[in-house]
């Protein structure tokens, strides 16, 4: 019987911590990473990688005029999407941990 209220309390506290921390949407990060890789990396605060991706993105767009390069462009976009998603999840975990530590200090 005591397990039920304890689980609900943990869930409520986790939701409060999520709201207090600055949460990045993994879905939005993945979509930005696929369609606009530069903005995807900027969204997840990876600025140096964003500049490198910008140069790589220009190169891939120029190479996409050759029909054989289109599959590589698609793979490139999928990889960017995956990395942006993983980076946003990592940022969320860091923010959640920081919010939990802040709450424990209070």
N, C-alpha and C positions, 0 to 999 in steps of 0.2 A: 504494500500500500504506500509506503514512503517513497518508493522509486518514482511513481507517477508525478507527484508534485515537484520532486527534485529535477526530473527531466524537463518539466515545463519551465521551471525557474532557470535552468541552464539555457534553454532555448530563448527565453525572453531576454536574458542577459546577453546572449550572443547577438540577438537582433539589435539591442541597444548599442552594443559595441560597434556593430557594422554601421549603424547610422552615425555614430560619433566619429568614426574613421572616414578618411577620404577614400571612397570606394570607386574604382575604375571598372567599367562594364567590360567583361571579357568578350561579349558578343560584339559590342561596338568596336573594341580594339581589333578583333578579327576582321570585321567588315572594312574598317579603315585600312588595315594592313593589306587586304586584298585589292580594294579599289584605289586607294590612295596611300601607298606604302609610307611616304614621307609623313603624312599626318597620323598614320597609325603609330609610328615610332615616337612622334612628338607627343601624342596622347599618353603614351606610357612612360614618358620622361626619359627617353634614351636618345639624347640629342646628338651625340657623336655618331651613333649608328644611323640616325636619321639622315645626316649629311652624306654618309657613305651610300646609303640606300638611294638617296636622291640622284647621285651620280650613276649608280647601277641602274636605276629606273630609266634614266634618260638613255643609257646605252641599250637597255632591253627594248625600249620603244623604237629606237632607231633600227635595231636588228629585226624587229617584228615586221618590217616591210618585206623581209624575205619569208616566204611561206613556210619554209622548213624550221624557222625559229619560233613559230607560234606555240608549239608544245612547250618549249623552254620558257617562254614568257608565262604561260599558265602555271608551270611548276614553280617558277620564281615567285609568282603572286601567292600561291598556296603556301610556300615556305614562309613568306613574309607574314601572312595571316596567322600561321601557327605560332611564329615567334612573338608577334604582338599579343596574341591570346595568352601565351605562357607568361609574358612579362607583366600583363595586367593582373593575372592571378597572383604572381609573386608580390606585386605592389600591394594588392589587397591583403595578403597574409601579413606583410610587414606593417601595414596600417592597423590591422586588427590586433596584432601583437602589441604595437605601441599604445593603442587605446586600452587594451587590457592591463598593461603595465601602469598606465596613468591612473586607471580606476583602482588598482590595488594600492597605489601610493596614497590615495585619498582616504 
